[in-house]
């Protein structure tokens, strides 16, 4: 049995398979997920697990080169936007419609129970060497 990191086998497999510039998405419970993109559904109840809980796990497990968020987050979810801005050196903001288009290239979308506006992020894999 695995004793460290995420115990979810689907999540562990996706993380292990990521290559440089591949992306995964952490999504609130309302973000539409394209049919062709793998969905890892962690949502249990409204708010559980939270976006920030899942982000903390992934930041610990994944080499992240840059992140992308919807520009609307700054207006409609200011506190989260400020925390994300402090956490990432390379942070790209695009409008929400562009964000949704970009999720179509993701290796997986991780659905959380988060229920606050625009609590979504695309994490782009870096390299560890």
C-alpha positions in Angstrom: 0.0 0.0 0.0 1.2 3.5 -0.9 2.1 5.4 2.3 2.9 9.0 1.1 1.2 11.5 -1.1 -2.2 11.1 -2.7 -3.8 7.8 -2.2 -6.2 8.2 -5.1 -4.8 5.8 -7.7 -6.2 7.7 -10.7 -4.6 10.9 -9.5 -1.3 9.2 -8.8 -1.2 7.6 -12.3 -1.9 10.9 -14.0 0.8 12.7 -12.0 3.4 9.9 -12.8 2.6 10.1 -16.5 3.0 13.9 -16.9 5.7 15.2 -19.2 7.1 18.7 -19.6 4.3 21.2 -20.6 1.5 18.7 -20.0 -1.3 20.2 -18.0 -3.9 19.1 -15.4 -6.8 21.2 -14.1 -8.1 21.6 -10.6 -11.8 22.5 -10.9 -14.6 23.7 -8.8 -17.7 21.5 -8.8 -19.3 23.6 -11.6 -16.6 23.7 -14.3 -17.8 21.9 -17.4 -15.5 19.0 -18.3 -15.0 18.0 -21.9 -16.1 14.5 -22.7 -12.7 13.5 -24.1 -10.7 14.7 -21.0 -10.2 12.3 -18.1 -12.2 13.3 -15.1 -10.9 12.5 -11.6 -13.9 13.2 -9.4 -12.9 13.9 -5.8 -16.1 15.8 -4.9 -17.8 14.4 -1.8 -20.1 17.2 -0.7 -20.4 20.8 -1.4 -17.1 22.3 -0.4 -15.3 19.0 0.2 -12.6 18.6 -0.7 -11.8 22.2 -1.2 -9.9 23.7 -4.1 -7.1 24.7 -1.8 -6.7 21.3 -0.2 -6.3 19.7 -3.6 -3.9 22.4 -4.8 -1.7 21.9 -1.7 -1.4 18.2 -2.4 -0.5 18.8 -6.1 2.0 21.5 -5.3 3.8 19.0 -3.1 3.7 16.2 -5.7 4.1 18.0 -9.0 6.8 20.1 -10.6 4.8 23.1 -11.8 6.3 25.4 -14.4 3.4 27.8 -14.6 -0.3 28.1 -13.8 -3.3 29.6 -15.7 -6.4 31.0 -14.1 -9.5 32.9 -15.3 -9.0 36.7 -15.0 -12.5 36.9 -13.5 -11.1 35.3 -10.4 -9.6 38.6 -9.3 -13.0 40.3 -9.3 -15.3 37.5 -8.1 -13.0 35.5 -5.7 -10.4 38.1 -4.6 -9.0 36.2 -1.6 -8.3 33.1 -3.6 -6.8 35.2 -6.4 -4.4 36.9 -4.0 -3.3 33.6 -2.5 -2.7 32.0 -5.9 -0.8 35.2 -7.1 1.6 34.8 -4.1 2.1 31.0 -4.7 3.1 31.0 -8.4 6.0 32.9 -10.0 4.6 32.3 -13.5 0.8 33.0 -13.5 -1.1 33.5 -16.6 -4.6 35.1 -16.6 -7.1 34.5 -19.5 -10.8 35.2 -19.7 -13.0 32.4 -18.5 -14.1 31.3 -22.0 -10.5 31.0 -23.1 -9.8 29.1 -19.9 -12.5 26.6 -20.7 -11.1 26.1 -24.2 -7.7 25.4 -22.8 -9.0 22.7 -20.4 -9.6 20.6 -23.5 -5.8 20.0 -23.8 -5.5 18.8 -20.2 -4.4 15.3 -19.4 -7.0 15.3 -16.6 -9.5 17.5 -14.8 -9.7 17.0 -11.0 -13.2 17.9 -9.8 -13.3 19.1 -6.2 -16.3 20.0 -4.1 -15.3 23.7 -4.2 -18.3 26.0 -4.5 -16.8 29.5 -4.9 -16.6 31.4 -8.1 -13.8 30.8 -10.6 -11.9 28.4 -8.3 -10.2 26.7 -11.2 -6.5 26.4 -12.2 -4.5 24.8 -15.0 -1.2 23.5 -13.8 1.5 23.1 -16.5 4.2 20.5 -15.7 7.8 21.5 -15.5 10.9 19.3 -15.4 12.9 18.3 -12.3 16.3 18.6 -13.9 
